[in-house]
Amino acid sequence: MKKFWLIVSIWCMLLLLGCGVMLLFFAPKEATYSASENRMLEPFPEVGVRSLLSGEFSVSFENWLSDRFFGRDRWIAIADRIDSRLSLLSNADRVKLAAMDTQIDETEAEPSDVPQVTDAAAVTPESSAAPTPTPVPERTSAPSKDAMQPVTVLTHTPAPSMARTPLLDYDKAKDTDKQSFAAVKLIRYDGSEEQISKYQKWHIRHAASQFNRLAALLPEGGHMYVALTQRSEHVIQYSAALDKYKAYVSEAEDYLEPLLDERISVFRTMDILEPHIRAGEYVYLKTDHHWTIRGAYYLHQAMIEAQGLKAVPFEDYRITRQPGTFTGLNYKIVADLLPPDTTDYIEMVEPGIPYRFYRVNDIDTLTEYPLNNPDEQGYQAILWLNMRPWKMIRTYQNTGRKMLLICDSMGMAFAPFMANYYDEVHVVRPHETYYSVAQAGGTIKEYIDHYGIDDIYVVQGAFFTADLYRKTLDVSIGDGK
């Protein structure tokens, strides 16, 4: 009998080995779309000396194996059904848990787990492999016929001047204060407060030191602009009960600003968007965790007008709406707050001026693409959401200035609006899945020096919640610290 089970065990091992070999040879090598997960599955990684030595290949290969598991979609569907049947939580409870998930300490979670809580990669189809280039002619675009009318926007009003003590050379290993938080709260009409999320203050201190290091790379006259964005499920919790809540308040900016260099301006995104949210404008998607291009426009407008410039009207851009509608994965946690059968639609924006859009690697190797991805549906179509490692919009404005946008997925809707004010808009997403110094061919400092970057913008929802962005930025800045 023992011999029988030994033979069975050997055959099982051989069968598994054979399945592994078949998977290696016959599984798709290119990035493919998973409808069940609403994202692009990992492509087979490129083999190279740099990727092998840096460990980038092993991480990508592990992700590819995970994505190509036999019957993956069926097993995921079964797991979702079991989770739904066994869960005792209502959808309203899930909203609160999703909000509180941002409190996770990265020292207690593996980096691969963090994007599911804080990053676009978890709920948005990816285009991590370089797509096939498509020639794009220069264009001067006419305004969309159904473009929205101009709206008077309350521009950013700087907080009263406060003493600043820039935080430099921060050492998180020596920071023992891990229990202090900056809250995000909803204020009720009766004056009471409801906390919906919170940020660990040591995360904010770490980010502040990195922002100061970036500002130090700018030439004389350069400036830096920082905005913290919010996830849609938090905003919907507010917008769905405007008769109950009178304000949406974030303490993170209040804690951040005194730690920054004088050349860094902080913009309170929710203060800017709140009038438009209360007016019922479509500034955030309902079923996905991103904002819309209209929300991004209002932040851009506030930043530009704070510099004494006149923002280009929204209707001067070329707006294209994708056919049909879609439902994002966020719908599972906000369904109780939305009307039945709520769906979203995606609008894509292009500057109404001549421009070119490029993927950039090895510092100055440019490959041209259309500005948005015509083959993708949903938010992932905007600015080729996760194209790695570096992007650039080049215009012919002759302003004499260039900018760098450091962002997560929220910044993709923001970047096109800035093309009217800079000759080049560079976009980088400092996340280990989408960016590395090896692939970029240089550090951020080297790119700033090579292209002559004048200003830096940071539009981020994840710097204070996920260590992945700050960890990648630490090794990517290139200032020797």
Backbone torsions as a table, in degrees:
resi	resn	phi	psi	omega
1	MET	NA	-41.4	179.1
2	LYS	-61.7	-39.2	179.4
3	LYS	-63.7	-38.1	179.2
4	PHE	-60.5	-48.9	-178.8
5	TRP	-67.6	-31.1	175.6
6	LEU	-63.3	-43.6	178.9
7	ILE	-64.6	-42.3	178.2
8	VAL	-60.9	-43.1	-179.8
9	SER	-62.2	-42.4	179.8
10	ILE	-63.3	-45.0	179.6
11	TRP	-63.8	-36.7	177.2
12	CYS	-63.8	-41.7	178.7
13	MET	-64.7	-41.8	178.2
14	LEU	-64.6	-38.4	178.8
15	LEU	-63.8	-44.7	178.4
16	LEU	-63.1	-41.1	178.2
17	LEU	-62.7	-41.9	178.1
18	GLY	-63.5	-39.6	177.5
19	CYS	-63.5	-38.7	178.2
20	GLY	-63.4	-41.8	178.1
21	VAL	-64.3	-44.1	178.4
22	MET	-61.4	-40.9	177.7
23	LEU	-60.4	-43.7	-178.0
24	LEU	-62.4	-37.9	-174.4
25	PHE	-90.4	-31.1	-170.4
26	PHE	-111.2	-15.8	178.0
27	ALA	-66.8	147.2	-179.6
28	PRO	-57.1	135.9	179.0
29	LYS	-92.8	-21.4	-178.1
30	GLU	-89.9	163.4	176.5
31	ALA	-68.6	127.5	177.9
32	THR	-125.5	157.1	-174.9
33	TYR	-88.7	134.8	175.0
34	SER	-106.9	111.6	-179.7
35	ALA	-66.9	-34.9	-177.4
36	SER	-67.6	-32.1	-179.0
37	GLU	-103.4	-5.4	178.9
38	ASN	55.8	46.8	178.4
39	ARG	-158.2	167.5	175.0
40	MET	-85.4	133.4	176.8
41	LEU	-77.6	151.4	-173.0
42	GLU	-62.6	133.6	174.6
43	PRO	-80.0	163.5	176.1
44	PHE	-67.2	128.8	-173.7
45	PRO	-70.4	151.8	175.3
46	GLU	-74.0	138.6	179.9
47	VAL	-94.6	124.7	179.1
48	GLY	-156.3	162.1	-178.5
49	VAL	-61.1	-44.5	-177.6
50	ARG	-64.9	-42.1	-178.2
51	SER	-68.6	-34.1	178.9
52	LEU	-70.8	-43.6	-178.1
53	LEU	-69.9	-35.6	-177.0
54	SER	-79.8	-13.2	-177.2
55	GLY	87.5	-2.7	-178.1
56	GLU	-63.9	-36.6	-178.8
57	PHE	-64.8	-44.9	-176.6
58	SER	-63.2	-38.8	178.6
59	VAL	-66.0	-45.9	-179.2
60	SER	-65.9	-38.0	179.9
61	PHE	-65.9	-40.0	177.8
62	GLU	-63.3	-41.1	177.6
63	ASN	-64.4	-38.7	179.2
64	TRP	-64.4	-44.8	178.4
65	LEU	-60.2	-42.4	179.8
66	SER	-63.0	-41.0	-177.8
67	ASP	-72.3	-24.4	-175.7
68	ARG	-102.3	18.3	179.2
69	PHE	-60.2	139.5	-177.2
70	PHE	-58.8	130.6	177.2
71	GLY	65.6	28.6	-174.5
72	ARG	-54.7	-50.2	-177.1
73	ASP	-60.8	-39.3	-179.2
74	ARG	-66.4	-43.7	179.7
75	TRP	-64.8	-38.4	178.4
76	ILE	-64.0	-42.9	179.5
77	ALA	-62.7	-41.9	178.8
78	ILE	-63.7	-43.0	-179.9
79	ALA	-63.5	-40.0	178.6
80	ASP	-63.0	-41.6	-179.5
81	ARG	-65.7	-41.8	178.9
82	ILE	-64.2	-44.0	179.8
83	ASP	-61.3	-41.3	-179.4
84	SER	-66.0	-40.1	-178.3
85	ARG	-69.2	-37.8	-174.6
86	LEU	-86.2	-20.2	-175.6
87	SER	-69.2	138.3	176.3
88	LEU	-98.6	3.9	-176.2
89	LEU	-87.8	142.8	169.1
90	SER	-83.8	167.6	177.3
91	ASN	-62.7	-34.8	177.7
92	ALA	-63.0	-38.4	176.7
93	ASP	-63.9	-37.4	-178.9
94	ARG	-65.9	-33.7	176.8
95	VAL	-60.2	-46.2	-178.9
96	LYS	-65.7	-40.0	178.7
97	LEU	-66.3	-39.0	178.3
98	ALA	-62.8	-38.9	178.3
99	ALA	-65.0	-42.4	-177.1
100	MET	-76.5	-14.4	178.2
101	ASP	-59.8	-24.6	-178.6
102	THR	-68.0	-4.9	-180.0
103	GLN	-85.0	-6.2	-173.6
104	ILE	-58.1	131.5	177.8
105	ASP	-83.8	124.6	-176.7
106	GLU	-64.7	-19.7	177.6
107	THR	-69.6	-13.0	-179.2
108	GLU	-108.2	1.5	-177.6
109	ALA	-134.4	143.5	175.3
110	GLU	-70.3	146.6	179.6
111	PRO	-53.7	-34.2	-177.8
112	SER	-67.3	-19.1	-179.8
113	ASP	-85.5	-25.2	-170.1
114	VAL	-65.8	-40.7	-177.4
115	PRO	-57.5	-25.6	-179.7
116	GLN	-64.8	-21.3	-179.0
117	VAL	-98.3	-38.4	-165.2
118	THR	-123.0	-13.0	-167.0
119	ASP	-116.2	152.8	-178.9
120	ALA	-62.9	-25.7	-175.0
121	ALA	-60.1	-26.0	-174.5
122	ALA	-75.3	-25.9	-173.1
123	VAL	-128.0	11.8	-176.2
124	THR	-131.8	134.4	177.8
125	PRO	-56.2	140.6	-176.2
126	GLU	-103.0	150.4	171.1
127	SER	-124.2	61.9	-171.0
128	SER	-74.2	-28.4	177.7
129	ALA	-84.5	149.1	-179.6
130	ALA	-67.2	122.0	179.3
131	PRO	-75.0	169.2	179.6
132	THR	-70.6	126.2	-178.0
133	PRO	-60.9	144.2	176.6
134	THR	-125.3	123.0	179.3
135	PRO	-58.4	137.5	-179.3
136	VAL	-127.4	121.3	178.7
137	PRO	-75.2	156.9	171.0
138	GLU	-63.4	149.9	-175.7
139	ARG	-146.6	153.0	167.1
140	THR	-124.8	107.3	-167.8
141	SER	-88.2	141.2	174.8
142	ALA	-82.1	152.1	178.2
143	PRO	-64.1	151.2	175.0
144	SER	-66.0	142.1	-178.5
145	LYS	-65.8	-32.9	-178.2
146	ASP	-102.0	24.2	178.8
147	ALA	-61.3	145.8	-177.0
148	MET	-68.7	155.8	179.1
149	GLN	-78.0	155.8	-180.0
150	PRO	-58.2	143.2	178.8
151	VAL	-123.3	134.3	176.1
152	THR	-71.0	122.0	-174.5
153	VAL	-114.0	137.0	173.2
154	LEU	-73.9	108.1	-177.9
155	THR	-75.9	163.9	-177.0
156	HIS	-61.9	128.2	174.4
157	THR	-108.5	115.1	-177.3
158	PRO	-57.4	144.3	176.8
159	ALA	-65.8	156.5	177.3
160	PRO	-50.6	140.0	-176.5
161	SER	-56.8	134.7	179.9
162	MET	-130.6	154.3	178.6
163	ALA	-64.2	134.0	-179.9
164	ARG	-113.8	137.6	173.4
165	THR	-125.0	89.4	-174.9
166	PRO	-54.8	134.5	-179.2
167	LEU	-90.1	115.4	-178.7
168	LEU	-122.4	155.9	175.1
169	ASP	51.5	45.7	179.8
170	TYR	-68.8	134.7	178.1
171	ASP	-118.9	99.8	-175.4
172	LYS	-67.3	-22.5	179.1
173	ALA	-65.8	-25.9	-179.0
174	LYS	-98.0	0.2	-179.5
175	ASP	-88.0	108.1	-177.2
176	THR	-93.7	-5.3	-179.4
177	ASP	-87.1	91.4	-177.5
178	LYS	-111.1	10.7	-176.2
179	GLN	-118.4	10.3	178.2
180	SER	-99.5	137.9	-173.2
181	PHE	-132.6	152.4	168.0
182	ALA	-109.4	125.4	-170.5
183	ALA	-93.6	155.0	166.1
184	VAL	-112.0	123.3	-170.0
185	LYS	-131.7	152.2	168.5
186	LEU	-104.3	132.8	-178.5
187	ILE	-102.0	121.5	179.4
188	ARG	-80.8	162.7	-179.7
189	TYR	-65.8	-22.8	178.7
190	ASP	-84.7	4.2	177.9
191	GLY	92.2	-12.2	178.3
192	SER	-74.8	164.5	-175.3
193	GLU	-122.4	150.9	175.7
194	GLU	-131.2	113.3	179.8
195	GLN	-78.2	129.5	179.5
196	ILE	-112.7	-15.6	178.2
197	SER	-164.5	170.4	175.7
198	LYS	-158.2	153.3	-179.9
199	TYR	-115.8	136.3	174.8
200	GLN	-69.6	132.0	-174.4
201	LYS	-68.0	-26.6	178.1
202	TRP	-69.5	-28.4	172.7
203	HIS	-63.3	-42.7	-179.6
204	ILE	-65.3	-40.7	178.5
205	ARG	-62.8	-42.0	178.8
206	HIS	-61.8	-46.7	179.0
207	ALA	-62.5	-40.2	-179.6
208	ALA	-60.2	-41.4	179.7
209	SER	-64.7	-36.0	178.8
210	GLN	-70.3	-39.3	176.9
211	PHE	-61.1	-40.5	178.7
212	ASN	-65.8	-37.8	176.5
213	ARG	-64.2	-39.2	178.3
214	LEU	-66.6	-43.2	-179.8
215	ALA	-61.0	-32.9	-179.6
216	ALA	-67.9	-16.6	179.4
217	LEU	-82.3	-14.1	-174.2
218	LEU	-78.0	151.1	177.2
219	PRO	-73.2	172.5	176.4
220	GLU	-59.4	133.3	-177.5
221	GLY	91.2	-8.6	178.3
222	GLY	-78.7	156.3	-178.0
223	HIS	-142.2	162.1	-178.6
224	MET	-129.5	140.6	-176.2
225	TYR	-128.1	126.7	-174.0
226	VAL	-122.1	132.8	176.6
227	ALA	-138.4	131.0	175.5
228	LEU	-96.1	122.0	179.8
229	THR	-97.1	161.0	-179.9
230	GLN	-111.6	155.9	177.1
231	ARG	-81.1	152.4	-173.8
232	SER	-61.6	-38.1	-176.7
233	GLU	-63.0	-30.1	176.1
234	HIS	-71.1	-41.9	-179.2
235	VAL	-66.9	-40.3	-178.9
236	ILE	-64.7	-36.8	177.3
237	GLN	-58.4	-32.4	177.4
238	TYR	-80.2	-50.6	-173.4
239	SER	-68.4	-23.7	-179.6
240	ALA	-78.0	-8.4	-178.2
241	ALA	-140.1	52.0	-178.2
242	LEU	-66.3	-20.5	176.0
243	ASP	-76.8	-12.9	-179.2
244	LYS	-101.8	-37.3	-176.3
245	TYR	-110.4	142.4	178.7
246	LYS	-109.4	-12.2	-178.7
247	ALA	-158.9	154.1	176.7
248	TYR	-119.5	117.8	-170.1
249	VAL	-124.2	133.1	174.6
250	SER	-119.0	128.8	178.6
251	GLU	-89.3	-8.2	-174.3
252	ALA	-61.5	-42.9	-178.7
253	GLU	-65.3	-36.5	179.0
254	ASP	-63.4	-35.5	179.6
255	TYR	-78.7	-35.1	-176.2
256	LEU	-70.5	-47.4	-167.5
257	GLU	-55.8	-44.1	-179.1
258	PRO	-65.7	-13.9	-178.7
259	LEU	-89.8	-2.9	-171.1
260	LEU	-101.1	155.6	173.7
261	ASP	-60.9	152.1	-178.6
262	GLU	-61.7	-20.7	-178.5
263	ARG	-84.8	6.9	-178.9
264	ILE	-113.0	125.3	177.6
265	SER	-106.3	135.2	-179.9
266	VAL	-104.3	131.4	178.5
267	PHE	-113.8	132.2	-179.2
268	ARG	-91.3	98.3	-170.9
269	THR	-58.1	-42.7	-177.2
270	MET	-70.0	-30.6	173.8
271	ASP	-62.6	-35.0	-179.3
272	ILE	-75.3	-40.4	-174.5
273	LEU	-86.9	-20.5	-172.9
274	GLU	-55.6	-44.2	178.3
275	PRO	-59.6	-34.1	-179.2
276	HIS	-76.6	-33.7	175.3
277	ILE	-65.2	-44.8	-179.7
278	ARG	-67.6	-24.6	177.6
279	ALA	-83.5	-1.3	177.6
280	GLY	81.6	16.8	-179.6
281	GLU	-75.1	154.6	-176.2
282	TYR	-86.5	74.0	-177.5
283	VAL	-101.1	-14.3	175.5
284	TYR	-133.1	142.9	172.1
285	LEU	-67.0	152.7	-177.8
286	LYS	-89.6	-43.4	-172.4
287	THR	-103.4	-1.5	178.7
288	ASP	-123.5	159.6	-172.5
289	HIS	-87.8	4.4	-179.3
290	HIS	-92.5	168.2	169.1
291	TRP	-89.8	178.1	175.9
292	THR	-100.0	173.4	178.2
293	ILE	-65.0	-24.8	178.9
294	ARG	-70.2	-38.5	174.4
295	GLY	-63.0	-43.5	178.8
296	ALA	-63.4	-36.6	179.1
297	TYR	-59.9	-43.9	-176.4
298	TYR	-65.9	-35.9	175.3
299	LEU	-66.5	-45.2	177.6
300	HIS	-57.4	-42.8	-178.2
301	GLN	-61.1	-44.3	179.8
302	ALA	-63.2	-40.8	-179.4
303	MET	-66.8	-41.5	-178.3
304	ILE	-69.3	-44.5	-177.2
305	GLU	-71.7	-25.4	174.1
306	ALA	-66.9	-19.3	177.7
307	GLN	-91.1	5.3	179.1
308	GLY	82.9	13.9	179.2
309	LEU	-102.9	162.0	176.1
310	LYS	-96.4	122.7	-179.6
311	ALA	-71.1	138.1	176.3
312	VAL	-65.1	130.2	-178.9
313	PRO	-58.9	149.0	-178.9
314	PHE	-57.3	-38.7	-175.8
315	GLU	-72.1	-6.7	176.5
316	ASP	-83.8	-5.7	177.1
317	TYR	-93.2	158.1	174.6
318	ARG	-88.8	116.3	-177.8
319	ILE	-109.3	126.0	178.6
320	THR	-120.0	126.8	178.0
321	ARG	-99.1	131.6	175.8
322	GLN	-64.2	144.3	175.2
323	PRO	-66.8	143.2	176.5
324	GLY	79.1	-174.3	179.7
325	THR	-129.0	172.1	178.1
326	PHE	-146.7	162.1	176.5
327	THR	-122.7	118.7	-179.2
328	GLY	-81.2	167.8	-178.2
329	LEU	-69.1	-16.2	176.9
330	ASN	-64.6	-19.8	-176.0
331	TYR	-57.6	-29.0	-178.5
332	LYS	-63.1	-29.5	-175.5
333	ILE	-103.6	-5.2	-179.9
334	VAL	-122.8	5.8	-174.1
335	ALA	-56.4	-37.4	-178.7
336	ASP	-67.3	-18.0	-177.1
337	LEU	-97.0	-5.4	-174.1
338	LEU	-117.6	154.9	173.0
339	PRO	-60.7	152.4	179.1
340	PRO	-56.1	144.4	175.5
341	ASP	62.3	28.4	175.6
342	THR	-64.1	134.3	174.7
343	THR	-131.6	171.4	178.0
344	ASP	-121.2	161.1	169.7
345	TYR	-129.9	156.7	-176.5
346	ILE	-112.8	130.7	169.5
347	GLU	-109.3	138.4	177.4
348	MET	-114.0	146.6	-174.3
349	VAL	-119.9	143.0	171.7
350	GLU	-132.6	143.2	176.4
351	PRO	-62.1	147.8	177.2
352	GLY	-88.0	34.0	-179.1
353	ILE	-134.6	161.7	175.6
354	PRO	-62.1	138.4	179.9
355	TYR	-159.2	166.7	170.6
356	ARG	-132.3	147.1	178.4
357	PHE	-121.5	131.8	-175.0
358	TYR	-131.1	147.1	160.0
359	ARG	-87.8	135.6	-176.6
360	VAL	-121.1	129.6	168.8
361	ASN	-142.3	164.9	-175.0
362	ASP	52.0	37.5	176.7
363	ILE	68.8	-52.5	-174.3
364	ASP	-130.4	22.5	172.8
365	THR	-92.3	111.1	-173.5
366	LEU	-107.6	132.5	173.9
367	THR	-125.3	125.2	-171.8
368	GLU	-88.0	142.5	177.7
369	TYR	-139.4	164.0	166.3
370	PRO	-65.2	157.6	-173.6
371	LEU	-63.6	-39.7	178.7
372	ASN	-117.9	159.1	-174.3
373	ASN	-87.2	107.7	-175.0
374	PRO	-72.5	-10.9	-175.7
375	ASP	-97.8	-0.1	-177.9
376	GLU	-113.9	152.2	176.5
377	GLN	-111.7	151.5	-179.9
378	GLY	84.5	-169.8	-174.6
379	TYR	-61.8	-24.8	-177.5
380	GLN	-63.6	-14.7	179.1
381	ALA	-75.7	-20.5	-173.0
382	ILE	-75.4	118.4	177.7
383	LEU	52.2	37.1	178.8
384	TRP	49.4	51.5	-170.4
385	LEU	-8.9	-63.2	-171.1
386	ASN	-112.6	25.5	175.3
387	MET	-59.0	131.2	-178.0
388	ARG	-108.6	158.5	-8.5
389	PRO	-100.5	-13.3	-170.1
390	TRP	-148.3	142.8	178.6
391	LYS	-128.6	157.2	179.1
392	MET	-148.9	131.4	168.0
393	ILE	-102.5	119.6	-179.2
394	ARG	-109.6	125.4	-179.6
395	THR	-114.0	-178.9	-177.9
396	TYR	-124.7	39.6	-176.1
397	GLN	-81.8	-22.2	-178.7
398	ASN	55.7	45.2	177.0
399	THR	-80.6	-19.3	-177.9
400	GLY	80.8	8.8	-178.5
401	ARG	-131.5	149.9	178.7
402	LYS	-132.8	150.9	-176.9
403	MET	-131.5	156.9	173.9
404	LEU	-120.3	128.4	175.3
405	LEU	-104.7	117.9	175.1
406	ILE	-103.6	122.0	-167.3
407	CYS	-155.8	170.4	163.1
408	ASP	-103.1	-157.7	-174.0
409	SER	-63.1	-25.1	-179.4
410	MET	-62.0	-30.3	-177.0
411	GLY	-70.5	-15.8	-177.9
412	MET	-64.8	-34.4	178.1
413	ALA	-78.2	-17.4	-177.2
414	PHE	-84.9	-37.9	-170.5
415	ALA	-56.1	-45.9	-175.4
416	PRO	-59.5	-30.5	-178.4
417	PHE	-67.8	-24.4	-176.0
418	MET	-81.1	-9.3	-176.9
419	ALA	-65.7	-20.4	-179.9
420	ASN	-74.1	-13.6	-171.4
421	TYR	-118.5	-3.7	-178.5
422	TYR	-137.8	150.9	176.4
423	ASP	-73.0	-29.8	177.2
424	GLU	-141.1	134.2	174.5
425	VAL	-115.1	107.7	179.5
426	HIS	-94.7	139.6	-176.4
427	VAL	-129.0	126.7	176.3
428	VAL	-136.4	139.7	178.6
429	ARG	-113.8	97.1	-171.8
430	PRO	-77.3	79.1	-179.5
431	HIS	-136.3	134.1	-171.4
432	GLU	-59.0	-21.8	178.5
433	THR	-77.3	-28.3	-172.1
434	TYR	-117.9	-0.5	-175.9
435	TYR	-155.1	139.2	170.5
436	SER	-150.7	150.8	178.3
437	VAL	-61.6	-37.4	-178.4
438	ALA	-61.6	-45.2	-179.1
439	GLN	-72.5	-37.5	179.3
440	ALA	-69.2	-24.9	-179.7
441	GLY	81.9	11.9	179.7
442	GLY	176.7	160.8	176.9
443	THR	-77.2	171.0	176.4
444	ILE	-61.7	-39.8	177.1
445	LYS	-59.4	-42.7	180.0
446	GLU	-65.8	-36.9	176.0
447	TYR	-66.8	-42.7	179.4
448	ILE	-60.3	-44.2	179.7
449	ASP	-68.4	-41.0	-175.8
450	HIS	-66.2	-43.8	-175.6
451	TYR	-94.8	-8.2	179.5
452	GLY	71.4	49.0	-179.6
453	ILE	-67.1	134.5	-179.6
454	ASP	-100.8	-41.0	-175.6
455	ASP	-129.4	153.1	175.9
456	ILE	-123.0	134.9	174.1
457	TYR	-117.2	138.6	175.0
458	VAL	-121.0	115.3	177.2
459	VAL	-122.3	104.6	-166.2
460	GLN	-143.6	142.8	171.9
461	GLY	-113.5	-4.0	-169.6
462	ALA	-120.9	-5.3	-178.1
463	PHE	-60.9	-33.9	-175.8
464	PHE	-93.9	0.0	-176.3
465	THR	-123.6	-23.4	-176.8
466	ALA	-126.3	129.0	-179.3
467	ASP	-72.7	-16.5	-176.1
468	LEU	-58.5	-45.6	-177.8
469	TYR	-66.8	-45.1	-178.1
470	ARG	-69.5	-35.7	178.0
471	LYS	-64.6	-46.0	179.0
472	THR	-65.2	-40.0	-179.4
473	LEU	-64.4	-37.3	179.7
474	ASP	-52.6	-44.2	-175.9
475	VAL	-90.5	-6.5	-174.9
476	SER	-102.1	-21.5	-177.2
477	ILE	-60.6	-46.0	175.4
478	GLY	82.8	24.6	179.8
479	ASP	-96.6	7.5	176.7
480	GLY	80.9	10.1	-179.1
481	LYS	-107.1	NA	NA
